[in-house]
Amino acid sequence: MKALKTTAGYQRNRYPAILLTLIFLLPSVLKAQNTDLFKLQDEQDKKEKKEKTDIVTSTFKTTRIVNSQSIENTGAGILDVKISHRFGMVNTGSYNFFGLDQATMRLGLDYGISDRLEIGAGRSTYNKEFDEFFKLRVLRQSTGRAAMPFSLSIASTAIERTINDPPTQFSINASDHFYYVNQVLLARKFGDYFSLQFVPTQVHYNIVPDRTIPNDLYSLGTGFRIRLSRRVNLTGEYYYQFRQFPGTTNALSLGFDIETGGHVFQFFFTNSAGINESSFITQTTGQWGNGGIHFGFNISRVFTVAKHKY
């Protein structure tokens, strides 16, 4: 659809986010045929172990690496309550207690519809934004007869900015407050100690500040997990933007995941103040080189809402 341009130089495009047609691929589980002969028991055990398919789990320890979606889903019938907090920039000095006097946050609720489908919603103080998303598992890494070398999911997010608009020389439409994000998540777990993920991403803005900037911005995200101990993991993520808004930079985050029963605590440093996909991927302004980074944490607590067979 052709973009609409205003006399003030802004560019609008109401082209909606693309929703992908999904094909479910379910790896089958094969079992060895039963027998009553004790002398064949060892052979049966070996055959059954060889032919069955085992799904690889815990590629990451929670559904977010830091800011980014991970390949993991909330389990079926499980409600995951997430509190995400970002303090101010460290380079603001002692007057702002090195950023601890300032903060942005997001409160989110994620729910597992099935073992493959997760939905979620959240509210961020950054630009007073609401977001809603779904994440669908398409392929799952597995071993055995029906082996799959990697996991693949898709995620789509809609974001609404509700902060008051600054004065302009043209009218602001309700649709101008919406952004859309489409992502493909490709991940592999290399043993118990290392996981790697790539995330090709499209961010669509219904309106952009300059007609030289496209309404669709593309980036490539990557994330990793390194196991340090049974309950502690080193994590990191980086998003490279192929085209940027003026004054923005690529988002880089490093931190630790700590498991404590039903909780997962994530402590990290990031150069992004925003927490949802459009804000941290395309609106990051902090620079690691001059201390323009934020200390932050995510807290995740899960509750069983409904029992499923999965």
N, C-alpha and C positions, 0 to 999 in steps of 0.2 A: 504494500500500500504506500502511496506516495506521501512523503512527510509534508506537514503543513508548516509554513514559515510565517513569522510575524514581522512587522516592520521594525520591532525593537531588536531584531537579530536572534531571538530565541527560536528554537526549532522544536516542533511538536511532532509526535508520531504515536498514533493510538493503536498501532499494530500490537495485538496481544502476545503474551508469551506462548511459545510453541509447546503443546502437550504431546508427548511421544506416545505412539501406539505400542503397547507392551505385549511381549510374547513370553509366557511363563515356561521356563524350562525346568522340569523337576527331575533330578537324577534319581534313578530307581535303585532300590536296595534288594540285592539278590541273596537268597539264603540257600544253604546246602540242604539236600534232601535228607530227611531223618532216616535212621536205621537202628535196629535193635542189636546189632552185633558189636559187642564190646571190643573185639579185636580191631575194629575199624574206627574206634572212637578218636584216636589221635589224628588219623587222616581226615576225618570229618571236621575236627576243630581247625586244622590247618586250612582246609578248603573253605570253610565258612569265613574265616578271618581274611583270606585272600580275596574272596568274591564280594564281600559286603562293601558298601560305600560309606565312608565316614566324612561328615561335614566338618570343615575346619572352623573352630570357634576362637573367640578372643583375639581377633586380628588387632583390634584396639580395645581398650578397657571401658570405653563409654562411647556414646553416640556422637560426641564432638572430640576433635583432636585438641584444639584450643578454641578458636572461633569457628573453624570449618567443620562441616559435617564429616563424620567418619563413615566407613563402610558398615558399621554396626547399626542394628535396629533395636528399638525397645521391644522386649518380648511380648508375645500375644497376651492380651489381658493385663498388661503391666502399665501403670502410670508413672512416668518419670518427671519429678518436679525439679526444675533446674533454676538456680540463682546464679547469675553471672555478674561480676563486679569488676570495674576498671577504675583505678584511681587516676589522678592527674599525672602530668608529665614529671618525671624525676628531675629534669633540669630547671624546674620552677624554683628550686632552692629551699632553704630552711623556712622562709616566710610562709610557704604553703606546705611545710613539713614534707618536702620532696614529693609533692603530689598527693599525699594522703588526706589533705584537707578538701580535695575535690574528688568527685566520683561520677561515673555513669553506671547504669545497671540494666539488666534485662531479667524479667521473671518469665519463665517458660513452662509449659505443660506439654509433654510428649506422651503419646499413647500408641500401643501396639494393637492394631486391628487384627493382624494375623502374624504368622512367623515371617511373612514377607513384606507386609505393608505397615508403615508407621505414619502417623499424622501428628501435627503439633502446632502450637500457637504461642505467641509471646508479645510482651510489651517492653519496649526500650525507652529509657529516658532520653537517649540521644535522638534529637529531632522529634521526640514524642511519637515514636513509630510503633505500629502494630504489624505483626508478621504472621503468616500462616503458611504451612508447608506440608508436603507429603514426600516420603522416601520409599522407594520400592526396590526390593531385591529382585534382580533378574537372573543372575548366575551366582552360585556359591562355590567357593574353593572347596575341593573335596579330594579324598584319596580313595584308593580301592579300584574296583572294576570300572565304575563310571567316574573316573578322576577328572577334575576340572582344575587347571593350574592357577586360576585367579577368581576373585569375586567381582561382580559388577552390579551396581545399583544406579538408579536415576533419582534425582531430587528436583523438585520445583517449588519455588517460594514466591508468594505475593506479599508486598510490603506497602503500607500506607503511611505517609508522613502527615501528622496532624498538627505540627507546630504552626503558629500564625505566620502567614506569608508576609514578607517585607513589602513595602510600597513599590509598585511597578507602574509603568506607563501603558500596560495592557492588562486585560482581564486574565485571571487565573481560573482555569476550569477544574472541576472536581477530579477529572481523570489525570490532571497534571500531578497529583499527589501520590500516584502509584508507580511502583517499580516492580519488575519481574525478574526472577533469576532461575535459569535452567542449568543443571549440572549433571555430568556423568561421572560416577565414582568408580575407579578401577583400582583394586588393591590386591596385594598378595602378602601372606604371612610366610616368612622364611624361618621355619623352626619356631622355637619358643622365645627367641630373644630379639627378633627383628621383624618389623612390618613396614611396608612401603605403600603409599597411595598416590595416585594422580587424579586430578579433578579438572577436566576441561569445563569452562564456565562461560555462560552468556548472561550479561546483565542488561536488561532493557529499561530505558527511561522514556516515559511518555513525553517529557520535555527536557531539553538540555540547554545550558546557558549560552551556547554559541552555535551558529549554524555550521561552523567548521567541524564540530564534534558530532559523530554519529550517535543515533539513539541506541544502538546496540554496541556494547563494549565487551570484548572477549579477553579472557585471561586463562592461564594454566596454573592450577594449584598443585602443590605436592606436600605430602606430610609423612612423618615417620614415627615409629615407636621403637625404643630400645629398652629391653627389660634389664633393670639394675638389680632387682631382688624379687622375691615372691609377690610383694605388694607395691613396689615402687617402679615406675617406668619414666624414662626420659622421652619427651615428645617435642615435636616441632612442626611448623608448617610455613610455607612461603607461597605467595601468589604473584606470578609475573603477569603484568598487564601489557597487552599488545598495543593498546591505545589508552591514554590517561586523560583525566580532567586536568587542567592547569593547576599547578601547585600541589598535586598529590604524588604519592610514591607507592611502591609495592609493600604489601603487608608481610611482616616477618614476626613470628612468635616462637618462643622457646619456654619450656616449662617441665613440670613433673606431675604425674598422676600418682595419687596415694589411695589405695583401697583400704577401707575399714568397714567390713561387714556390708550393710546395705547402702553405705555411702561411698562415693568416689570424690575425693578432693583434688582439684587441679590448681596448682600455683604456677605462675608464669610471668614473663615480661613480654610485652607486645608494643609495637609502635602504632597500634590502632585504638582509637577511643570508641569507635562504633563496634557493635557486636553482631548485628544481623548481616546477611551476605552482601547486600548492596553497599552498606556503610563501610565494612572493613575491607572489602575487595577494591572498591573504586573511590573511596573518600578518605583514605588514610593520609595523614599529613606529617606524622612524626618521623624523625630521623634517628636511627640508632647511633650514628656517628657523633651527634652532639647531645646525647642524653634525652632526646625527645621520645622516650618510651614510658609505658605505663606498667606498673605492677598490678596484677589482677588475680582473681580466683574464680573458679566455677565450683559449685556444690551440686551434686546430683543425689537425689534420694528416691528410691523406687518403692511403689506400693502395688500389691496385687489387688486388682479390681475385679477380674473375672478369671476363672480357671478354664484353660483351653487344653485340648488334647496335644498341642504342639509341644 
